[in-house]
């Protein structure tokens, strides 16, 4: 597939504009450490409404305007919310140079325009998102969730902001679970949970002791106040990956977020705008 390659003194990145601008590779140049999850499923063009499970589950991309699929009627208009949203399957137009890329997508199915600027800045991959409502459209219910599928290592550790973590699915009620660790390799586990309350600090991360590297997310918790975590140790299609998932709603599906009273609306006068940085650094003692 067509690629955009970025490089600076610290990082190398490969983007796929034909698959939503997915960051298919993010490497620390000094030692070749690859932070992005890789997949055994070949990359191929997707389409609106495609089943996510039939395509690659890898790399760093965006879930918008939902994760769970549904059909909703808003002011008499029927909207189809596809599996894991539309962006992962969308083909973006773009301009780029050695340090960054500007990607644009005008949805022909839902009422929005999606722009993102991705650039390398020192030891960080910085993504600026801007989502605007189409002219004349009523307020549009939508969820934005970071779907950055990262490398799995059995000895890795998860860093969360201060606060309680609430298991929502994949973990038995009352079952003790250490959220700073991931399931063992070959366990066949797949787990997802969310923080119980809005996080106050937009900083979380993944530590890789055996690789001597750390991968941390930094963002505005006021705009992305909810935080989930997904990990599969062979439980989903035999894949191994994990994802810290900051989000502007709670959680995953339009109906669920509406029921929880935590469903954002995209409005004409207030575009959604935010920045998220993925920072790679050597892990010190």
Secondary structure, DSSP 8 states (H G I E B T S, - for coil): ---EEEE-SSEEEEEEGGGTTEEEEEEETTTTEE-B---SS------TT--GGGS---SEEEEEE-SS-EEEEETTEEEEE-TT-SGGG---EEEE-SSEEEEEEE-SSSSEEEEEEEEEETTEEEEEEEEEE-TT---EE-EEEEEE-B---TT-EEE--SS-EEEEESS-TT----TTS---TTS-EEEEEEESS--S--EEEEEETTTTEEEEEEE-TTTS-EEEEEEEEBTTTT-EEEEEEEESSSSSSHHHHHHTT---EEBTTB-EEEEEEEEEEE---
